[in-house]
């Protein structure tokens, strides 16, 4: 059995003033192995990004509580000192954000930003860091890397900025890469190139990759396993082939149907009625029950836990496609 790179157990994230915290993530558990791509999917507000940021304690602060367990290469992330946490960010975990223009410093050249990551983490001297920055830009497929290292973010295209941000993330050889909606602002051709780049890097570097996305087409093409979130909880987790062939949770089935461009027999595109609950909603029963065609009185009274079903885990009293 492959040793896990990341092991998350009962992770919860809550925001707000003391005594009135609202839970954005509720008891989430999953793992990632070296060389594996885990996609976390769900509608906006489902807790995907809050989960991803919690892995490096980026959303921790006076107005936020993180609890549970995050194990990365045998280290307990939630127990790390500030100095050890700083070392973890970059060397252990690195993030790629959706908007490269906002994530990159507009006042520094691309090469300087990559070199800075190397210098801060003690990976290279200033001169060596500059050389390594050009090598990293070449590794992520940026043409004329030496010339582009001297450019500012606004002087290159959106796809090239995304590649530059990936180079920054790779600078300290992280064990785990988290990509939060990395292709949303890009055209389809560039999206495919960036995704091919990420999956290639996972294979060559034997990293783990967590891909946060709402695009099920992306998931089908690059992920090994999928975790589906709804209202802050995992409702289904499965190998990617099993999830698309036979989704068990009604929400997963509805997501896949809504992602299809094909109209039904009446010429209508599929959609999910209603809206996800807000953070202040109660936690009794299944959160998807108000929108689910299979909901029963039990669904509104008792909250199901994730339980094994075939090769999947599903939190549902009336799962689809039983083996």
C-alpha positions, 0 to 999 in steps of 0.5 A, spaced: 500 500 500 502 506 498 504 511 503 500 517 504 503 524 503 497 528 506 492 525 511 486 529 513 481 527 518 475 531 521 477 538 518 473 543 520 473 551 519 469 556 522 469 564 521 466 569 524 466 573 531 467 569 538 461 566 540 458 566 533 462 562 528 459 559 522 462 553 519 464 553 512 468 546 512 465 540 517 469 534 519 472 533 512 477 527 511 481 525 505 488 523 503 493 524 497 498 519 495 505 521 492 503 522 484 496 522 485 491 528 483 485 529 487 479 533 485 475 537 490 468 539 486 462 542 488 458 549 487 460 555 489 460 556 497 461 548 498 467 549 502 472 547 497 477 553 497 476 554 505 478 546 505 484 548 500 487 554 504 486 550 511 491 545 509 497 550 509 493 554 515 492 560 510 485 562 513 487 561 520 487 568 524 483 571 530 476 571 526 477 563 524 478 557 527 481 550 524 480 544 528 481 536 526 488 533 523 492 535 517 498 530 517 503 532 511 509 527 510 508 525 518 508 532 520 502 535 524 500 541 520 496 544 525 501 543 531 507 547 527 510 553 530 510 559 526 517 558 524 516 551 522 509 553 518 513 558 514 518 553 512 512 548 510 509 554 506 513 553 499 517 547 501 511 542 503 505 545 500 505 550 495 499 554 492 496 556 485 491 561 485 485 562 480 487 569 478 495 570 476 495 577 475 492 578 482 497 573 485 503 575 482 507 582 484 506 587 479 512 591 481 517 585 481 519 581 474 517 574 473 524 572 475 525 576 481 519 573 484 521 566 483 528 568 485 525 571 492 522 564 493 528 560 493 532 565 497 527 566 502 527 558 503 534 558 503 534 554 497 539 558 493 544 564 493 541 570 489 546 569 483 544 561 483 536 563 484 536 567 478 539 562 474 534 557 477 528 562 476 530 561 468 530 554 468 523 553 472 520 558 467 523 553 461 520 547 465 513 550 465 514 551 458 514 559 457 518 560 451 524 564 451 525 564 459 531 568 459 527 574 456 521 573 460 524 572 466 526 580 466 518 582 464 513 584 469 506 580 469 502 585 465 507 584 459 505 577 458 499 573 457 494 570 461 496 563 460 504 565 461 502 568 467 499 562 470 505 558 467 510 563 471 505 562 477 506 555 477 514 556 476 513 560 483 510 554 486 515 549 484 521 553 486 522 550 493 520 543 490 513 542 494 511 535 496 504 537 495 501 542 490 494 545 491 491 548 484 485 553 486 481 554 479 487 554 475 484 555 469 478 559 470 480 565 466 483 562 460 481 560 454 479 552 452 486 551 448 490 554 454 486 551 459 488 544 456 495 546 456 496 548 463 492 542 465 497 537 461 503 541 464 500 540 471 499 533 470 506 532 467 509 535 473 505 531 478 508 525 474 515 527 473 516 530 480 512 525 484 508 530 487 501 530 490 496 535 486 489 537 489 485 540 484 479 545 486 474 546 481 467 546 479 469 544 472 467 536 471 470 536 464 477 538 467 476 533 473 474 527 468 480 528 464 486 529 469 484 526 476 485 520 479 480 521 485 474 525 486 471 528 492 465 532 492 463 537 497 456 540 499 455 545 504 461 544 507 461 536 507 464 531 503 458 527 500 461 522 496 469 520 494 471 515 489 475 514 483 474 518 477 472 512 473 467 510 478 464 517 479 462 518 472 460 511 471 455 510 477 455 516 481 452 514 488 450 521 491 444 524 488 448 531 488 453 528 484 448 525 479 445 532 479 452 535 478 454 531 472 447 532 469 448 539 469 455 539 466 452 536 460 451 540 454 446 536 451 438 538 452 433 533 455 427 530 451 423 536 452 429 540 449 431 543 456 438 543 459 439 540 466 439 544 472 439 543 480 433 547 483 434 551 489 440 553 492 445 551 497 444 553 504 447 559 507 453 558 513 448 559 518 443 554 517 442 548 522 446 542 521 440 537 522 439 531 517 442 531 510 443 539 507 441 536 500 435 534 502 431 540 500 433 540 493 433 532 492 428 528 489 429 522 493 429 525 500 425 522 505 423 524 512 429 520 515 433 525 510 431 531 514 431 528 521 438 524 520 445 526 517 448 521 514 455 519 515 460 517 509 460 510 508 463 505 503 459 503 497 463 499 492 469 503 491 466 509 493 464 513 500 458 516 500 453 520 505 446 518 503 440 514 506 438 513 499 444 512 494 444 511 487 447 505 483 448 500 488 453 495 486 
